[in-house]
Amino acid sequence: MVSARFYGVGEPLIQRERDTGVPASAYLDLVKGLGCTACRSWMHLTEVLKNPSAPNEEAAAAHKRLLDRAVELDIEITGMSHEWFLPEGCQQRTGHAMPNRDLTPGSLYMQALEMLEQSWATMSGLFPQVSIWEVGNEWNLNAFLHPDGFLDGDMSHPFTADEKIDIAVDMMYFAAKGVRRGNPSAKVASFSPALSTPGLGGDMPDYLPVMYGVAWTLDKVYSRIKSGKFWSDNPDDYFDIVAWHPYAFTIEDVSSDRDLFLNVAEPDNLWRSYNDAAYRVMCKYGDGQKQVIMTETGFTDCGDPILEERYANYNQKLLSIASRLPYVRTVHNFRLLCEEAMLQRAGIEQNQIGGLTEVYFGLFTEPASGCKPRKRACAIQEMTGSSTDLVELGRKVALLAKK
């Protein structure tokens, strides 16, 4: 029997409100119409707060409206931030960066950790509607955890794979302390690892399918915690729930990381094996009783109607397999809306992530196209048993766009 919160969707709804003019809270009606009971919401510390101790009142009010509507609809929110504040003396003041690891009291690194704890205390205290806080995103990849100034300077010297995990373990400990100080009732989800390829900053052998990178990364996390050389040897002091991104990547050609979302095969026992391997790591370190949130998974069809139909079937197959994994609490389908305007805004090459590949993960079209349900939306709704007319609901939501 699946969890009551098994079916979820992820989307940066406040960002979409700014982009499209449709109130973020209205997009939750699409989530509800799908029959989903959980939503992963982008709530970056540096956008919601002015500094670690004070909210940005306008941003906080926008998120409160969204969260209050989620409570009305009985949609469980997992709040996620992958940005944070940095102290004076760093090249950056916000972002995905950290100073070099230095545990000396008063170092820039320790100041950053203390700011992180305070930020999460402020954040969780502001929003008691959020029951789960995911404190980081893909910290095993260079893009989401790198040295201060990395993106603006010499990108040839990222943190090593092991340096990133050392820092991630520190950050989870301080983030968890902050969340629990702000709201003792809230649960803390670990940062979400994904693939772990050398080209993206990982160190897993390249002869393994890339999604074994989740298990590879979790083993590094748990081994550090259990070593007794960090802040606590108890995983409970770092997270209550384990999160990861179990995308169904291609295994045909992994020579170019940007092609991993293309030529995806039907999810089967190999996809289950990726996830079971990660869960076996949890069991290895005595953490098998914890629940797992699959915080991102989905398919992109690049606007090809044949692939749209195929990946709708794949999405059902993936959810069917996940429903038989007893450790899974929630699967968040990425993402609620297409983002065609991204191409016009950024002028990005259409064959790369951020181009067509990124645009067509959406379950619904954008408001400008009527928020029409796509094939994957209908496939998910078929599994949840919802009888909502998604075409009519999408039309109503699209009409809310500010002219």
N, C-alpha and C positions, 0 to 999 in steps of 0.2 A: 504494500500500500504506500503510495507516494505521500510525501509531506504536504500539509495544507498550503505551504508556501513554495511548492515545487516549481510552478510556472512563473517566470519572471522576465522582465525586459530592462535593458539598460539604455539610457539616453541622457545627455546633458540638457535637461529640459529648460533650465533658466537661460542657457545660451540660445536655445532654439526660440524662446520667447523674444529675446532681443533681436534675433535674426529675422523672424517671421511675423512678429506682431501678435501671434496667438498666445493667450495666457498659458503659462506652463501648466497651471492646474487643469486646463481644458484637455491637454494632451493625456492626462491621467484617465480621462474617459475612454480613450482608445485602449489604454492598458486594461482597464476594467472590461471593456467590450470584448477584448481577446479572450477573457476568462483568466487573465493572469492576476495573481494575488501578491506580487512582489515587484519592486522597481529599484534599480540601482541608479542613484542620482549623483551627478558630479557636483561636489560642494567643496571647492578648493579653499583651503585656509586663507590664502592670500587675496581671494576675491570677496569672501564673506566677512573677513576681519580687516580692520585698519592696521592693527598690530596684534601681537599675541594676546593682549589683554582686553582689547576693545573691538566691538563689532563695527562694521560698515553698516550703518542703520538702513540705508536704502537696499543694499544687497540682502541683509538679514531679513528684512520685511518681505522681499520677493520670495525667498526660500520658505519663510513661515507660511505664506499663502499656499504654496505648493504642498507643504507638509500637512497643513490643516486639512486640505482637500484629500490627501492620501488617507488620513485618519477617517474621514467621512466615508470613503470608499472601501475601507478595510484593506488597504494596500500597504504591505510592510516595506519600509524604506531602508535600504542600505546606502548610507552616505559615504562617498569616496572622495578623498583629496590626494592628488599626487604632486602638489606644490606646497611650499612652506617658506617661512621667513628665515633670513640669514642676518647675522649681527654686523654691526659696523666693523670695518676692517676687512670684510670680504669684498670681492669685486662686484658681486651681485647682492641684491637685497632680498630677492625672491627667486623661485624657480625650482628646478629639479637637482640642484647642486648642493654639495657639502664641502666644507674644508677638509683637508687631509686629516685622517683619524689621529687624534692626539688627546689622550685621556687625562692630561695634566689639568688640574683645577684652573678655571679661568681661561683656558685656551679657546680659540675661535670655535673649535669643534664642540667642546663642552657647552659653550654659550648657545650654539645652534641646537643642541639636544635639549637644553633647558627651555629655549624658546619654543621648541616643538611640543614639549610637555605642556607648557602654559597655553599654547594655541589650541591644543586638543581639549584642555580643561574648559577653556572659554567656549569652544565650539559645541561640545557635548552638553554643556550647561545651557546654552542658548536654545537648543533644539531637542527637548525631551521626546518629541514625536519620532525621532530616529532611534530605532531599536538596535541597529547594527552599524558600526563604523568600520569601514575598510580603510586602513591607515596608510596604504601605499599601493602603487601600481607598477608591476613589472620592474622592480628594482634590480633584477638580475640582468637588465639590459642597459647599455650605455645611455640610450635616449632618456631614460627616466631616473638615472642616478649617475652623476658624473662630477668631476672636480669643479670647484668654484671657478668660473670663467671659461670653462671648457668650450661651450658653444660659441663664445666670442673670441677665442684665442686659438691655441694649438690643439686641434682635435686628434692629434696623433698620440696623445698621452692620456687616455682614459684611465679610470680605475681598473685594476685587474679584476677578473671574475671573483677571486677570493676577497679582495678589498671591498667590493660591492656587498658581498654577503656579510662581512664583518660589520660594515656600516649599517646594513639593513637590520641586523639583529639589534644593534644599539638603538636604532630609530624605533623599532617596534616596541622595545621595552619602555622607552620614555613616552611614546605615543599612548601606549596602554595605560600607563600611570595617569596621564592627563585625562583620557576619556573617563576613567573610573573616578577620578577626582571630581569631574564636572557632572557626571551622572552615573552613580554606582549601579543603576539598573541596566545600562547599555552594555551590549556585547561588543567585543573587539574582534574583527577579522584580520588575519594576517595580511601582509602585502601579497598581491596576486602574481606569482611567477607564470611565465609562459615558456615559449621555446628558449633554448639556450645554445645558440650557434655562435661560433667564433666571430663571424662577421657582425653580429649584433652586440658582442661583448661577453659572450659565454665561453665556456671551456669544455663543453661536453664533446666527446669524440664525434667526428663528422660522419662516422659510419653507422650511427644510430639514428632512427627516425627522430625528427626534431622535437616532437612532443614528449619524448621521454625526458626532455629538459625540465619539466615540472618536477618529476621525481628526483632528478639529479640535483636540482636547486634545493628542494625540501630537505634532502639528506644533508646538504651543507648547512642549512639553517639549524636543523635539530642537533647535528653533531656539535655545533658551536654551543648551543644552549646546554647540552648535557656535559660538555667538557668541564664546566665549573670555572671557566676562564672569563665568563662574561658577567652579567649583572645578577643572574639567577640561573640555577640549573633546572627550574621548573617551567615547562612550556606555558603553563597557565598564566605566568606573569608577563607573557608576551602577547598571547591571543587566546580567545575562547573558541573561535571558529577558524577553520583553515579555508583559504580561498585560492583558487587558481583559474587560469584561462585555458580551457580544453578545446581550442579550435581544431577542426578537422583539416589539417594542412595537407598539401600534396606530398606524396613520397616519390613522385616520378623524377623530379629534378630539383635538388636543393642547392644547386650551385649559386643561385641568386636569391637572396632572402626576400626580395620584393615579389617573387613569383609564387610564394608559398600558398597564397590564397586561391591560386588558379589551378585548374585541372585537378580538382579535389575528387577523391574517390568516395564511394558510398561508405558511410560509417559502418564498421563491422567489429569483429573481435579485436582488431588492432586498436581501434579507438577505445574500446573498453580496457584493453591492456594498458594504455597510457595512464588512464585514471586509476586502475587497480594498483599499478606500480607506485603511484604517488601515495595511495592509501596504505600500501604495505610499508612505506617509509614511516608514516604516522604510527602504525602498529609496532614497528621495530623499536621505536623510542617511547613506547608506552602511552601513545596518544590516540589509540584507535577508537576511543569513545567519543571523540569530538565529531561534530558535523562538518560537512564540506559545502561551501557555496561555490558553484561554478560561475564566476563573476562575469565572464564574457565567453560567448561562443556563438557562431553564426556563419553565414555564407554570403558571398557577394557574387552576383551574376553579371556585373558590368553592363546591365541593361539589355542583355540577350534574353529574349523570351523563352528560348529552348532551355537555357541554363536556369532561368527563373523557375520553370516547371520542375526541372530535375532537382534543384536544391530545395524546393518545397518538400519533395519526397525525402531527401536526405535529412532535412530538419526533423521531420517526423521520426525517422529511423534513429537519429541521435537522441532525441528525447525519450523514445521508447527504451533504448539501451540504458540511458541514465536513470530512468524510473525504476530499473531493476538493481540499481546500485544502492545498497541500504544506507551507505554513509552520506548520500547526497541529500541536502536540505532544499536547495534552490538551484535552478538553472536560469541564468539571465541571458536571454537572447539579445545579441547585439545586432541591430539597434532598432529603435522604434520608427524612425523617419529616414527616408533618403535625404541626401544633402547635395542636390544638384547645384545650388548656388555657390557651393565651395569652388567649383571650377571657374565660375565667373569672377569670384572674389580674388582667388589666388593665382589663376592662370597657370595651374600646375599641369605638367605633362600628364596626359590621360592614361598612360600605361604604368603609372607608379602609384604606390600607396599615397593617398591624398588626392588622387585623381579618380577615375571611374571605379577603381577597385574599392576605394573608401566610400564613394557615394552610394553604391547599390547594396549595402548591407541592410537597408531600411525595409521594415515590414509594411510601411505605408509610404505613399508619395508625399511630397511636400504640400503645404497648403495651397500654393500657387497651382498645383495640379489636382487639387480637390481632396487631399488626404485619402486617396483611394487605397483600399487594401490590396496588397500584392499577394502573390501565390503563397508565400511563406506565412503571411498573416492568417490566411484561410486554413492552412495546414495546422498551425498552432491552435486556432480556434476549434478545429475539428477534434483535436485531442483534449482540450479543456472541457468541451461540451457546451460552451457558451452559444446561445441562440441569438445574440445581438446582431442586428443588421449593420454590418461594418461599413457598407457603402453609404447608407444614410447617416450613420454616426460620423463618418469621415467628412461628409459634406457639411454637416452642422459645425464641426470643429473648424474646418477650413474657412467658413463664413465669418469666424471670429477674428480673422486677421485684420489688423488695423490698416485702413486705406491710407 
